[in-house]
Amino acid sequence: MTTPPLATPFGGQQQQAQAARDVNTASLCRIGQETVQDIVLRTMEIFQLLRNMQLPNGVTYHPNTHQDRLGKLQEHLRMLSVLFRKLRLVYDKCNENCAGMDTIPPEQLIPFVEDDGSKHEERSANQSRPATEERREILEVNKVMSSRFLPYETIVTDAVLSLDEDTVLSTTEVDFAFTVWQSFPERIVGYPARSHFWDSNKERWGYTSKWTNDYSMVLTGAAIYHSDL
């Protein structure tokens, strides 16, 4: 009876080197993209957990439920730390692999049939001018937050999705809000709920975000409304 030969350390080193060569820059970029997607999903789940966790305002809650959500939150935070370290390693490795490469302007990567450079430059300038003017118009308008509610002629849909720059919503939440809005197109359908009240000290109406059993307002930070409103 003969025993199979043992693998030599030199052979193992060759296999490791071959595996390292197989992980090219394109594969690293794909891994980095998947890592970023995981980070975004984990962050959205954290926001969802924090939204569902009640504040210590005298409301009775089940201890087991609180501990379960706290454990999930800590696990997501731990995984976020791991994912960010992984993303940093991928970023450093991509920079290392591309250190000796010459940078090419993006416009040179687009193939054109025309050989005349002057025609190409003229056509590029004509094509980019409307986009530049539109971007300048948007920047001028966005200087005032309330200007996003103006009746722009470029809006051709009935539904308008209004989002603040710090709003985080999943595609499922957006789809659900749009489905509800289709049943009530004359109303504002959204997620930031508030309750209005009469402030006797200031003698004016106000609203609050305190946790209650009902609400009377929906803010436009994450809402869908009709373009005619």
N, CA, C and O of each residue as an XYZ file, in Angstrom:
916
protein
N       0.853     -1.196      0.000
C       0.000      0.000      0.000
C       0.887      1.244      0.000
O       1.745      1.403      0.868
N       0.682      2.089     -0.943
C       1.502      3.292     -1.070
C       0.695      4.501     -0.643
O      -0.521      4.551     -0.825
N       1.371      5.453     -0.087
C       0.737      6.692      0.342
C       0.935      7.756     -0.715
O       1.996      7.811     -1.337
N      -0.056      8.601     -0.935
C       0.095      9.669     -1.943
C       1.146     10.666     -1.512
O       1.314     10.901     -0.315
N       1.847     11.249     -2.440
C       2.891     12.230     -2.093
C       2.283     13.477     -1.492
O       1.221     13.940     -1.909
N       2.980     14.010     -0.501
C       2.536     15.235      0.151
C       2.882     16.439     -0.714
O       3.887     16.454     -1.424
N       2.015     17.453     -0.632
C       2.262     18.685     -1.380
C       3.413     19.438     -0.752
O       3.473     19.592      0.467
N       4.304     19.894     -1.565
C       5.465     20.632     -1.077
C       5.103     22.081     -0.848
O       4.197     22.601     -1.500
N       5.800     22.754      0.076
C       5.527     24.184      0.298
C       5.709     25.009     -0.956
O       5.001     25.994     -1.168
N       6.674     24.603     -1.803
C       6.905     25.377     -3.017
C       5.695     25.329     -3.930
O       5.334     26.330     -4.547
N       5.057     24.137     -4.017
C       3.854     24.019     -4.833
C       2.733     24.869     -4.294
O       1.985     25.469     -5.066
N       2.597     24.936     -2.958
C       1.560     25.777     -2.363
C       1.790     27.237     -2.655
O       0.838     27.982     -2.887
N       3.042     27.660     -2.647
C       3.343     29.052     -2.961
C       2.996     29.376     -4.400
O       2.521     30.472     -4.699
N       3.237     28.412     -5.302
C       2.886     28.649     -6.702
C       1.374     28.792     -6.869
O       0.904     29.641     -7.626
N       0.616     27.955     -6.158
C      -0.837     28.056     -6.244
C      -1.332     29.376     -5.698
O      -2.244     29.976     -6.268
N      -0.746     29.845     -4.598
C      -1.159     31.129     -4.047
C      -0.852     32.272     -5.001
O      -1.645     33.200     -5.162
N       0.335     32.184     -5.639
C       0.688     33.241     -6.595
C      -0.254     33.235     -7.785
O      -0.650     34.289     -8.284
N      -0.619     32.000     -8.248
C      -1.539     31.913     -9.364
C      -2.899     32.475     -8.991
O      -3.530     33.159     -9.797
N      -3.363     32.190     -7.758
C      -4.653     32.713     -7.303
C      -4.629     34.226     -7.217
O      -5.616     34.888     -7.538
N      -3.487     34.781     -6.780
C      -3.368     36.234     -6.687
C      -3.429     36.880     -8.060
O      -3.998     37.958     -8.232
N      -2.813     36.180     -9.069
C      -2.857     36.741    -10.418
C      -4.257     36.662    -11.024
O      -4.642     37.502    -11.837
N      -5.026     35.621    -10.610
C      -6.369     35.468    -11.145
C      -7.293     36.606    -10.698
O      -8.228     36.960    -11.417
N      -7.041     37.173     -9.528
C      -7.858     38.290     -9.039
C      -7.346     39.567     -9.706
O      -6.466     40.244     -9.174
N      -7.899     39.885    -10.864
C      -7.444     41.065    -11.585
C      -8.176     42.303    -11.107
O      -9.011     42.240    -10.204
N      -7.853     43.425    -11.722
C      -8.431     44.689    -11.290
C      -9.938     44.742    -11.539
O     -10.684     45.305    -10.738
N     -10.379     44.153    -12.651
C     -11.817     44.150    -12.937
C     -12.590     43.379    -11.869
O     -13.666     43.804    -11.449
N     -12.040     42.245    -11.431
C     -12.693     41.475    -10.367
C     -12.702     42.251     -9.064
O     -13.679     42.203     -8.317
N     -11.616     42.968     -8.785
C     -11.578     43.782     -7.568
C     -12.626     44.883     -7.609
O     -13.267     45.177     -6.600
N     -12.798     45.487     -8.771
C     -13.819     46.538     -8.898
C     -15.214     45.966     -8.666
O     -16.058     46.608     -8.041
N     -15.451     44.760     -9.171
C     -16.750     44.136     -8.946
C     -16.950     43.822     -7.465
O     -18.045     43.996     -6.929
N     -15.878     43.356     -6.805
C     -15.966     43.096     -5.361
C     -16.221     44.391     -4.602
O     -17.007     44.423     -3.655
N     -15.545     45.465     -5.029
C     -15.778     46.753     -4.376
C     -17.193     47.249     -4.565
O     -17.784     47.808     -3.642
N     -17.750     47.050     -5.768
C     -19.131     47.459     -6.014
C     -20.100     46.677     -5.132
O     -21.026     47.254     -4.562
N     -19.891     45.370     -5.018
C     -20.760     44.557     -4.164
C     -20.619     44.962     -2.700
O     -21.594     44.937     -1.949
N     -19.403     45.336     -2.295
C     -19.193     45.765     -0.913
C     -19.935     47.058     -0.627
O     -20.540     47.210      0.434
N     -19.890     47.991     -1.573
C     -20.627     49.254     -1.396
C     -22.126     48.990     -1.298
O     -22.812     49.606     -0.482
N     -22.638     48.080     -2.123
C     -24.057     47.742     -2.042
C     -24.407     47.140     -0.689
O     -25.463     47.435     -0.130
N     -23.517     46.293     -0.158
C     -23.760     45.720      1.173
C     -23.763     46.809      2.246
O     -24.563     46.764      3.180
N     -22.863     47.788      2.109
C     -22.804     48.875      3.085
C     -24.099     49.686      3.053
O     -24.640     50.040      4.100
N     -24.595     49.980      1.844
C     -25.834     50.750      1.717
C     -27.005     49.979      2.317
O     -27.821     50.557      3.034
N     -27.097     48.678      2.030
C     -28.193     47.868      2.566
C     -28.129     47.803      4.085
O     -29.152     47.931      4.757
N     -26.936     47.605      4.628
C     -26.789     47.556      6.089
C     -27.185     48.890      6.713
O     -27.845     48.920      7.752
N     -26.785     49.991      6.083
C     -27.125     51.311      6.612
C     -28.631     51.545      6.594
O     -29.187     52.100      7.542
N     -29.290     51.123      5.520
C     -30.740     51.276      5.444
C     -31.440     50.437      6.510
O     -32.438     50.870      7.086
N     -30.917     49.236      6.774
C     -31.506     48.400      7.815
C     -31.304     49.028      9.192
O     -32.170     48.911     10.060
N     -30.170     49.691      9.396
C     -29.932     50.380     10.668
C     -30.944     51.507     10.854
O     -31.515     51.656     11.934
N     -31.171     52.308      9.795
C     -32.162     53.375      9.887
C     -33.552     52.814     10.165
O     -34.325     53.405     10.919
N     -33.868     51.672      9.556
C     -35.166     51.067      9.784
C     -35.311     50.600     11.232
O     -36.372     50.761     11.833
N     -34.241     50.020     11.794
C     -34.283     49.597     13.190
C     -34.432     50.793     14.131
O     -35.207     50.749     15.087
N     -33.681     51.862     13.851
C     -33.771     53.047     14.708
C     -35.145     53.692     14.606
O     -35.644     54.251     15.582
N     -35.759     53.615     13.425
C     -37.088     54.196     13.270
C     -38.123     53.445     14.102
O     -39.067     54.039     14.623
N     -37.933     52.136     14.219
C     -38.905     51.317     14.943
C     -38.644     51.257     16.447
O     -39.507     50.812     17.204
N     -37.469     51.697     16.886
C     -37.156     51.664     18.317
C     -37.792     52.865     19.013
O     -37.601     54.005     18.589
N     -38.538     52.611     20.066
C     -39.243     53.669     20.773
C     -38.310     54.346     21.765
O     -37.429     53.717     22.350
N     -38.528     55.641     21.937
C     -37.742     56.411     22.886
C     -38.249     56.166     24.304
O     -39.409     55.792     24.476
N     -37.415     56.365     25.323
C     -37.860     56.167     26.720
C     -38.743     57.315     27.197
O     -38.350     58.104     28.056
N     -39.935     57.393     26.629
C     -40.859     58.480     26.969
C     -42.055     57.980     27.776
O     -43.145     58.545     27.695
N     -41.848     56.929     28.547
C     -42.931     56.401     29.373
C     -43.751     55.331     28.709
O     -44.659     54.778     29.330
N     -43.452     55.014     27.424
C     -44.209     53.980     26.725
C     -43.670     52.610     27.134
O     -42.458     52.396     27.141
N     -44.547     51.704     27.467
C     -44.150     50.368     27.890
C     -43.799     49.532     26.666
O     -44.550     49.509     25.691
N     -42.675     48.855     26.713
C     -42.255     47.994     25.627
C     -41.787     46.665     26.202
O     -41.460     46.568     27.385
N     -41.760     45.654     25.364
C     -41.361     44.322     25.797
C     -39.836     44.252     25.855
O     -39.186     44.578     24.861
N     -39.242     43.845     26.966
C     -37.770     43.807     27.073
C     -37.120     42.902     26.037
O     -36.066     43.239     25.498
N     -37.733     41.756     25.751
C     -37.135     40.843     24.780
C     -37.073     41.461     23.386
O     -36.094     41.286     22.661
N     -38.126     42.183     23.022
C     -38.134     42.850     21.713
C     -37.041     43.911     21.634
O     -36.360     44.045     20.618
N     -36.884     44.665     22.725
C     -35.849     45.696     22.756
C     -34.457     45.081     22.643
O     -33.619     45.584     21.895
N     -34.204     44.002     23.374
C     -32.899     43.351     23.324
C     -32.634     42.750     21.947
O     -31.502     42.778     21.464
N     -33.677     42.206     21.312
C     -33.502     41.624     19.979
C     -33.126     42.699     18.966
O     -32.229     42.495     18.149
N     -33.812     43.850     19.015
C     -33.478     44.933     18.084
C     -32.105     45.512     18.391
O     -31.364     45.877     17.477
N     -31.762     45.597     19.673
C     -30.437     46.106     20.038
C     -29.345     45.172     19.542
O     -28.302     45.629     19.073
N     -29.578     43.860     19.644
C     -28.599     42.905     19.142
C     -28.423     43.003     17.640
O     -27.302     42.927     17.139
N     -29.534     43.173     16.909
C     -29.436     43.340     15.456
C     -28.689     44.613     15.097
O     -27.893     44.633     14.158
N     -28.949     45.679     15.851
C     -28.272     46.945     15.577
C     -26.767     46.819     15.795
O     -25.983     47.294     14.974
N     -26.362     46.194     16.874
C     -24.938     46.002     17.139
C     -24.286     45.116     16.082
O     -23.141     45.352     15.699
N     -25.006     44.095     15.605
C     -24.461     43.222     14.578
C     -24.273     43.974     13.259
O     -23.269     43.782     12.573
N     -25.234     44.825     12.904
C     -25.100     45.630     11.683
C     -23.918     46.596     11.791
O     -23.175     46.779     10.827
N     -23.747     47.205     12.951
C     -22.615     48.127     13.132
C     -21.282     47.388     13.041
O     -20.316     47.907     12.479
N     -21.232     46.178     13.594
C     -19.995     45.384     13.509
C     -19.694     45.021     12.060
O     -18.546     45.105     11.625
N     -20.723     44.617     11.305
C     -20.523     44.251      9.912
C     -20.161     45.457      9.062
O     -19.408     45.330      8.097
N     -20.690     46.635      9.409
C     -20.306     47.845      8.681
C     -18.819     48.130      8.832
O     -18.155     48.514      7.870
N     -18.299     47.943     10.034
C     -16.865     48.138     10.255
C     -16.046     47.163      9.422
O     -15.021     47.538      8.853
N     -16.494     45.915      9.349
C     -15.788     44.920      8.544
C     -15.856     45.271      7.058
O     -14.857     45.160      6.346
N     -17.022     45.690      6.593
C     -17.188     46.013      5.177
C     -16.357     47.228      4.773
O     -15.808     47.262      3.672
N     -16.261     48.217      5.646
C     -15.445     49.392      5.324
C     -13.957     49.023      5.264
O     -13.225     49.542      4.422
N     -13.509     48.127      6.155
C     -12.110     47.669      6.072
C     -11.873     46.889      4.780
O     -10.829     47.035      4.145
N     -12.837     46.069      4.397
C     -12.728     45.320      3.150
C     -12.675     46.265      1.955
O     -11.880     46.065      1.036
N     -13.520     47.295      1.964
C     -13.536     48.256      0.871
C     -12.217     49.009      0.779
O     -11.749     49.313     -0.318
N     -11.620     49.309      1.919
C     -10.331     50.000      1.913
C      -9.238     49.121      1.323
O      -8.387     49.610      0.580
N      -9.251     47.836      1.641
C      -8.262     46.916      1.079
C      -8.425     46.801     -0.439
O      -7.438     46.786     -1.174
N      -9.670     46.718     -0.901
C      -9.907     46.640     -2.345
C      -9.443     47.919     -3.030
O      -8.843     47.874     -4.104
N      -9.722     49.055     -2.407
C      -9.309     50.344     -2.979
C      -7.780     50.440     -3.084
O      -7.252     50.855     -4.116
N      -7.082     50.057     -2.025
C      -5.620     50.104     -2.050
C      -5.047     49.148     -3.086
O      -4.075     49.479     -3.765
N      -5.648     47.954     -3.214
C      -5.145     46.971     -4.187
C      -5.372     47.455     -5.608
O      -4.512     47.262     -6.466
N      -6.514     48.081     -5.874
C      -6.771     48.625     -7.217
C      -5.778     49.736     -7.557
O      -5.280     49.804     -8.681
N      -5.495     50.596     -6.598
C      -4.499     51.645     -6.840
C      -3.121     51.058     -7.081
O      -2.349     51.569     -7.893
N      -2.817     49.981     -6.371
C      -1.515     49.333     -6.565
C      -1.412     48.711     -7.954
O      -0.367     48.802     -8.598
N      -2.490     48.078     -8.419
C      -2.463     47.450     -9.741
C      -2.425     48.482    -10.863
O      -1.877     48.216    -11.932
N      -3.004     49.656    -10.626
C      -3.083     50.674    -11.674
C      -1.995     51.739    -11.539
O      -2.052     52.776    -12.201
N      -1.010     51.484    -10.688
C       0.013     52.511    -10.443
C       0.815     52.818    -11.700
O       1.173     53.973    -11.933
N       1.105     51.809    -12.512
C       1.937     52.023    -13.699
C       1.161     52.349    -14.958
O       1.753     52.441    -16.034
N      -0.123     52.523    -14.856
C      -0.951     52.791    -16.037
C      -1.080     54.287    -16.277
O      -1.163     55.074    -15.333
N      -1.095     54.669    -17.539
C      -1.297     56.064    -17.904
C      -2.794     56.367    -17.914
O      -3.592     55.601    -18.456
N      -3.155     57.476    -17.316
C      -4.566     57.864    -17.282
C      -5.007     58.363    -18.658
O      -4.297     59.133    -19.304
N      -6.166     57.925    -19.091
C      -6.735     58.303    -20.394
C      -7.994     59.113    -20.149
O      -8.862     58.681    -19.391
N      -8.114     60.282    -20.772
C      -9.350     61.062    -20.604
C     -10.559     60.256    -21.065
O     -10.475     59.540    -22.063
N     -11.684     60.360    -20.355
C     -12.872     59.561    -20.730
C     -13.353     59.825    -22.144
O     -13.845     58.910    -22.804
N     -13.224     61.073    -22.633
C     -13.741     61.373    -23.966
C     -12.965     60.638    -25.060
O     -13.486     60.419    -26.154
N     -11.718     60.257    -24.761
C     -10.933     59.524    -25.747
C     -11.325     58.053    -25.825
O     -10.951     57.370    -26.778
N     -12.062     57.557    -24.851
C     -12.489     56.166    -24.861
C     -13.740     55.950    -25.703
O     -14.114     54.804    -25.954
N     -14.403     57.027    -26.150
C     -15.628     56.918    -26.947
C     -15.241     56.871    -28.421
O     -14.611     57.808    -28.912
N     -15.599     55.813    -29.138
C     -15.216     55.717    -30.564
C     -16.083     56.626    -31.435
O     -17.285     56.764    -31.205
N     -15.459     57.239    -32.434
C     -16.156     58.081    -33.397
C     -15.740     57.648    -34.803
O     -14.591     57.274    -35.038
N     -16.692     57.706    -35.730
C     -16.403     57.339    -37.113
C     -15.657     58.451    -37.815
O     -14.792     58.184    -38.649
N     -15.975     59.691    -37.493
C     -15.359     60.828    -38.165
C     -13.882     60.922    -37.814
O     -13.470     60.693    -36.677
N     -13.105     61.265    -38.824
C     -11.670     61.443    -38.618
C     -11.310     62.896    -38.406
O     -10.234     63.209    -37.898
N     -12.206     63.780    -38.792
C     -11.941     65.206    -38.674
C     -12.094     65.622    -37.219
O     -13.202     65.601    -36.682
N     -11.006     65.996    -36.580
C     -11.051     66.377    -35.178
C     -11.843     67.638    -34.926
O     -12.478     67.770    -33.880
N     -11.819     68.575    -35.872
C     -12.539     69.829    -35.673
C     -14.047     69.581    -35.639
O     -14.756     70.205    -34.850
N     -14.552     68.660    -36.501
C     -15.976     68.348    -36.490
C     -16.372     67.682    -35.189
O     -17.445     67.936    -34.641
N     -15.487     66.824    -34.705
C     -15.779     66.130    -33.447
C     -15.866     67.117    -32.285
O     -16.769     67.034    -31.453
N     -14.915     68.052    -32.239
C     -14.933     69.040    -31.162
C     -16.164     69.937    -31.265
O     -16.774     70.279    -30.252
N     -16.528     70.317    -32.490
C     -17.700     71.186    -32.659
C     -18.968     70.454    -32.255
O     -19.843     71.026    -31.605
N     -19.068     69.168    -32.648
C     -20.263     68.415    -32.288
C     -20.335     68.190    -30.787
O     -21.417     68.261    -30.204
N     -19.198     67.920    -30.151
C     -19.197     67.714    -28.701
C     -19.618     68.971    -27.972
O     -20.345     68.906    -26.981
N     -19.158     70.134    -28.466
C     -19.522     71.388    -27.819
C     -21.014     71.665    -27.964
O     -21.660     72.133    -27.027
N     -21.571     71.366    -29.171
C     -23.003     71.598    -29.374
C     -23.855     70.660    -28.531
O     -24.922     71.045    -28.051
N     -23.378     69.419    -28.348
C     -24.144     68.464    -27.554
C     -24.077     68.766    -26.070
O     -25.049     68.539    -25.349
N     -22.948     69.271    -25.602
C     -22.796     69.524    -24.178
C     -23.387     70.856    -23.745
O     -23.638     71.058    -22.556
N     -23.617     71.772    -24.686
C     -24.132     73.093    -24.319
C     -25.525     73.017    -23.703
O     -25.738     73.642    -22.664
N     -26.508     72.277    -24.287
C     -27.820     72.221    -23.633
C     -27.764     71.599    -22.245
O     -28.447     72.064    -21.332
N     -26.961     70.553    -22.074
C     -26.854     69.925    -20.755
C     -26.237     70.880    -19.744
O     -26.650     70.918    -18.585
N     -25.242     71.658    -20.187
C     -24.611     72.614    -19.279
C     -25.583     73.709    -18.880
O     -25.641     74.103    -17.715
N     -26.351     74.202    -19.851
C     -27.327     75.247    -19.551
C     -28.421     74.720    -18.624
O     -28.862     75.422    -17.714
N     -28.856     73.477    -18.861
C     -29.883     72.899    -17.993
C     -29.357     72.720    -16.580
O     -30.068     72.979    -15.609
N     -28.105     72.275    -16.464
C     -27.514     72.101    -15.136
C     -27.393     73.440    -14.425
O     -27.654     73.521    -13.225
N     -27.001     74.500    -15.145
C     -26.897     75.816    -14.541
C     -28.261     76.298    -14.068
O     -28.378     76.908    -13.005
N     -29.297     76.021    -14.867
C     -30.650     76.428    -14.478
C     -31.094     75.696    -13.212
O     -31.714     76.289    -12.329
N     -30.771     74.396    -13.131
C     -31.146     73.624    -11.945
C     -30.413     74.136    -10.716
O     -31.003     74.253     -9.642
N     -29.129     74.444    -10.868
C     -28.360     74.949     -9.735
C     -28.906     76.284     -9.254
O     -28.984     76.528     -8.050
N     -29.288     77.154    -10.198
C     -29.845     78.436     -9.801
C     -31.163     78.253     -9.066
O     -31.440     78.954     -8.092
N     -31.976     77.310     -9.530
C     -33.286     77.098     -8.906
C     -33.147     76.487     -7.529
O     -33.889     76.835     -6.610
N     -32.189     75.568     -7.381
C     -32.042     74.840     -6.120
C     -31.432     75.677     -5.006
O     -31.251     75.178     -3.895
N     -31.112     76.927     -5.275
C     -30.606     77.776     -4.206
C     -31.683     78.015     -3.144
O     -31.359     78.294     -1.990
N     -32.931     77.909     -3.516
C     -34.042     78.059     -2.590
C     -34.741     76.709     -2.495
O     -35.145     76.143     -3.511
N     -34.885     76.191     -1.270
C     -35.454     74.860     -1.090
C     -36.888     74.784     -1.597
O     -37.281     73.784     -2.198
N     -37.671     75.831     -1.361
C     -39.084     75.798     -1.745
C     -39.280     75.871     -3.250
O     -40.386     75.620     -3.729
N     -38.245     76.205     -4.009
C     -38.405     76.337     -5.454
C     -38.612     74.996     -6.146
O     -38.992     74.961     -7.317
N     -38.369     73.892     -5.443
C     -38.592     72.591     -6.076
C     -40.084     72.302     -6.241
O     -40.453     71.370     -6.955
N     -40.939     73.081     -5.595
C     -42.377     72.892     -5.727
C     -42.975     73.755     -6.833
O     -44.195     73.787     -6.996
N     -42.146     74.446     -7.585
C     -42.650     75.266     -8.673
C     -43.137     74.372     -9.822
O     -42.612     73.273     -9.999
N     -44.118     74.815    -10.599
C     -44.655     73.992    -11.707
C     -43.738     74.034    -12.932
O     -43.968     74.824    -13.848
N     -42.724     73.208    -12.955
C     -41.791     73.179    -14.066
C     -42.435     72.509    -15.284
O     -43.160     71.523    -15.155
N     -42.159     73.059    -16.456
C     -42.708     72.484    -17.675
C     -42.043     71.163    -18.022
O     -42.612     70.367    -18.768
N     -40.855     70.913    -17.499
C     -40.148     69.665    -17.801
C     -40.770     68.468    -17.095
O     -40.472     67.328    -17.450
N     -41.634     68.702    -16.097
C     -42.303     67.601    -15.399
C     -43.524     67.184    -16.214
O     -44.477     67.951    -16.350
N     -43.490     65.976    -16.751
C     -44.576     65.506    -17.615
C     -45.388     64.400    -16.942
O     -46.378     63.944    -17.513
N     -44.998     63.959    -15.750
C     -45.727     62.900    -15.044
C     -46.722     63.508    -14.064
O     -46.574     64.654    -13.639
N     -47.737     62.725    -13.712
C     -48.695     63.167    -12.701
C     -48.095     63.109    -11.302
O     -48.333     63.997    -10.484
N     -47.318     62.068    -11.029
C     -46.732     61.885     -9.696
C     -45.356     62.539     -9.627
O     -44.563     62.456    -10.565
N     -45.095     63.182     -8.510
C     -43.799     63.819     -8.253
C     -43.276     63.278     -6.928
O     -43.959     63.354     -5.907
N     -42.065     62.733     -6.948
C     -41.423     62.225     -5.738
C     -40.508     63.303     -5.181
O     -39.554     63.718     -5.838
N     -40.802     63.753     -3.970
C     -40.025     64.801     -3.317
C     -39.160     64.158     -2.233
O     -39.669     63.461     -1.354
N     -37.841     64.399     -2.302
C     -36.897     63.825     -1.341
C     -35.908     64.888     -0.903
O     -35.387     65.644     -1.723
N     -35.654     64.941      0.399
C     -34.559     65.762      0.902
C     -33.239     65.052      0.627
O     -33.211     63.842      0.405
N     -32.149     65.811      0.645
C     -30.856     65.228      0.288
C     -30.364     64.206      1.308
O     -29.508     63.384      0.982
N     -30.884     64.237      2.532
C     -30.456     63.290      3.557
C     -31.466     62.166      3.769
O     -31.358     61.424      4.745
N     -32.441     62.028      2.882
C     -33.460     60.998      3.031
C     -32.940     59.664      2.508
O     -32.305     59.600      1.456
N     -33.218     58.610      3.254
C     -32.828     57.251      2.864
C     -34.091     56.404      2.787
O     -34.737     56.150      3.803
N     -34.440     55.968      1.581
C     -35.598     55.110      1.364
C     -35.193     53.929      0.498
O     -34.356     54.058     -0.396
N     -35.792     52.785      0.769
C     -35.568     51.620     -0.073
C     -36.526     51.670     -1.264
O     -37.526     52.387     -1.240
N     -36.208     50.904     -2.298
C     -37.087     50.856     -3.464
C     -38.452     50.282     -3.094
O     -39.464     50.657     -3.685
N     -38.482     49.376     -2.119
C     -39.762     48.820     -1.674
C     -40.633     49.899     -1.051
O     -41.841     49.932     -1.289
N     -40.034     50.786     -0.253
C     -40.783     51.865      0.378
C     -41.306     52.851     -0.666
O     -42.428     53.343     -0.552
N     -40.489     53.137     -1.685
C     -40.928     54.052     -2.743
C     -42.090     53.426     -3.532
O     -43.080     54.095     -3.827
N     -41.958     52.140     -3.866
C     -43.031     51.461     -4.604
C     -44.326     51.421     -3.793
O     -45.412     51.613     -4.340
N     -44.207     51.174     -2.496
C     -45.399     51.120     -1.653
C     -46.074     52.494     -1.580
O     -47.298     52.590     -1.673
N     -45.279     53.554     -1.413
C     -45.848     54.899     -1.357
C     -46.541     55.257     -2.668
O     -47.605     55.877     -2.659
N     -45.944     54.872     -3.790
C     -46.560     55.186     -5.087
C     -47.861     54.410     -5.273
O     -48.821     54.938     -5.834
N     -47.902     53.159     -4.808
C     -49.127     52.366     -4.907
C     -50.252     53.002     -4.093
O     -51.394     53.068     -4.546
N     -49.919     53.469     -2.888
C     -50.931     54.128     -2.061
C     -51.371     55.443     -2.704
O     -52.555     55.777     -2.697
N     -50.417     56.180     -3.258
C     -50.759     57.473     -3.877
C     -51.702     57.281     -5.065
O     -52.568     58.125     -5.298
N     -51.554     56.191     -5.820
C     -52.434     55.954     -6.956
C     -53.888     55.833     -6.521
O     -54.793     56.145     -7.296
N     -54.124     55.386     -5.294
C     -55.491     55.302     -4.777
C     -55.981     56.644     -4.258
O     -57.188     56.874     -4.190
N     -55.058     57.539     -3.889
C     -55.422     58.865     -3.363
C     -54.558     59.933     -4.041
O     -53.750     60.574     -3.370
N     -54.710     60.139     -5.354
C     -53.829     61.078     -6.069
C     -54.019     62.530     -5.662
O     -53.164     63.365     -5.957
N     -55.115     62.848     -4.995
C     -55.346     64.230     -4.575
C     -54.683     64.544     -3.242
O     -54.765     65.677     -2.766
N     -54.028     63.563     -2.632
C     -53.401     63.753     -1.334
C     -51.881     63.587     -1.419
O     -51.350     63.048     -2.390
N     -51.215     64.055     -0.397
C     -49.773     63.851     -0.264
C     -49.549     62.557      0.503
O     -50.061     62.396      1.611
N     -48.799     61.645     -0.069
C     -48.512     60.358      0.552
C     -47.008     60.291      0.815
O     -46.201     60.449     -0.101
N     -46.644     60.057      2.074
C     -45.231     60.015      2.403
C     -44.976     59.375      3.741
O     -45.865     58.753      4.324
N     -43.743     59.528      4.236
C     -43.310     58.835      5.444
C     -43.066     59.739      6.655
O     -43.419     59.336      7.763
N     -42.486     60.935      6.515
C     -42.263     61.757      7.720
C     -43.591     62.273      8.272
O     -44.114     63.271      7.776
N     -44.141     61.612      9.283
C     -45.439     61.974      9.847
C     -45.267     62.932     11.025
O     -44.332     62.797     11.815
N     -46.171     63.892     11.132
C     -46.166     64.868     12.223
C     -47.606     65.095     12.701
O     -48.566     64.747     12.013
N     -47.733     65.684     13.889
C     -49.031     66.039     14.451
C     -49.057     67.534     14.740
O     -48.137     68.057     15.370
N     -50.095     68.226     14.289
C     -50.174     69.667     14.512
C     -50.917     69.943     15.832
O     -51.713     69.126     16.294
N     -50.641     71.095     16.413
C     -51.264     71.478     17.684
C     -51.265     73.005     17.786
O     -50.533     73.692     17.073
N     -52.087     73.505     18.672
C     -52.153     74.942     18.911
C     -51.270     75.294     20.097
O     -51.492     74.824     21.213
N     -50.265     76.129     19.844
C     -49.340     76.564     20.887
C     -49.923     77.815     21.544
O     -49.897     78.902     20.968
N     -50.449     77.644     22.757
C     -51.089     78.770     23.438
C     -50.078     79.812     23.893
O     -50.421     80.988     24.014
N     -48.838     79.402     24.148
C     -47.818     80.366     24.574
C     -47.428     81.309     23.430
O     -47.314     82.519     23.623
N     -47.226     80.735     22.236
C     -46.854     81.546     21.081
C     -48.058     82.015     20.285
O     -47.938     82.835     19.375
N     -49.241     81.474     20.643
C     -50.491     81.828     19.965
C     -50.387     81.606     18.456
O     -50.673     82.494     17.653
N     -49.980     80.425     18.111
C     -49.897     80.054     16.704
C     -49.860     78.526     16.613
O     -49.627     77.830     17.601
N     -50.100     78.026     15.383
C     -50.079     76.594     15.158
C     -48.641     76.093     15.047
O     -47.758     76.798     14.558
N     -48.429     74.874     15.508
C     -47.137     74.227     15.390
C     -47.326     72.743     15.143
O     -48.454     72.251     15.113
N     -46.231     72.033     14.966
C     -46.323     70.586     14.795
C     -45.177     69.918     15.541
O     -44.148     70.540     15.805
N     -45.362     68.656     15.877
C     -44.395     67.929     16.676
C     -44.178     66.540     16.080
O     -45.033     66.006     15.373
N     -43.016     65.975     16.383
C     -42.671     64.632     15.915
C     -42.730     63.616     17.045
O     -42.209     62.510     16.899
N     -43.352     63.965     18.172
C     -43.458     63.031     19.278
C     -44.278     61.815     18.876
O     -45.192     61.907     18.057
N     -43.935     60.676     19.465
C     -44.608     59.421     19.145
C     -46.022     59.440     19.724
O     -46.210     59.514     20.938
N     -47.002     59.371     18.842
C     -48.410     59.321     19.252
C     -49.101     58.218     18.459
O     -48.496     57.575     17.600
N     -50.372     58.015     18.762
C     -51.137     56.984     18.066
C     -51.730     57.474     16.753
O     -52.288     56.672     16.004
N     -51.629     58.743     16.457
C     -52.149     59.268     15.204
C     -51.277     60.431     14.750
O     -50.422     60.909     15.496
N     -51.503     60.880     13.516
C     -50.786     62.035     12.978
C     -51.713     62.758     12.022
O     -52.700     62.194     11.549
N     -51.390     64.011     11.741
C     -52.257     64.839     10.901
C     -51.508     65.518      9.766
O     -52.108     66.265      8.993
N     -50.197     65.272      9.650
C     -49.402     65.923      8.615
C     -48.416     64.934      8.019
O     -48.021     63.964      8.667
N     -48.024     65.189      6.775
C     -46.953     64.453      6.110
C     -45.996     65.482      5.511
O     -46.401     66.306      4.691
N     -44.744     65.434      5.916
C     -43.755     66.369      5.397
C     -43.310     65.950      3.998
O     -43.424     64.786      3.616
N     -42.807     66.908      3.256
C     -42.399     66.651      1.876
C     -40.956     66.189      1.767
O     -40.403     66.145      0.668
N     -40.336     65.844      2.896
C     -38.961     65.337      2.833
C     -38.870     63.986      2.180
O     -37.815     63.619      1.661
N     -39.975     63.221      2.193
C     -40.044     61.926      1.513
C     -41.510     61.658      1.218
O     -42.177     60.935      1.959
N     -42.010     62.239      0.139
C     -43.441     62.171     -0.144
C     -43.682     62.206     -1.652
O     -42.838     62.643     -2.434
N     -44.871     61.728     -2.026
C     -45.324     61.755     -3.410
C     -46.602     62.592     -3.477
O     -47.521     62.407     -2.679
N     -46.645     63.501     -4.425
C     -47.830     64.342     -4.583
C     -48.086     64.567     -6.073
O     -47.230     64.283     -6.910
N     -49.280     65.084     -6.393
C     -49.662     65.319     -7.779
C     -48.969     66.577     -8.311
O     -48.800     67.553     -7.581
N     -48.582     66.549     -9.547
C     -47.880     67.695    -10.133
C     -48.763     68.923    -10.254
O     -48.245     70.030    -10.404
N     -50.094     68.766    -10.193
C     -50.994     69.916    -10.261
C     -51.163     70.612     -8.919
O     -51.715     71.711     -8.865
N     -50.696     69.990     -7.822
C     -50.868     70.617     -6.499
C     -49.963     71.829     -6.366
O     -49.963     72.489     -5.326
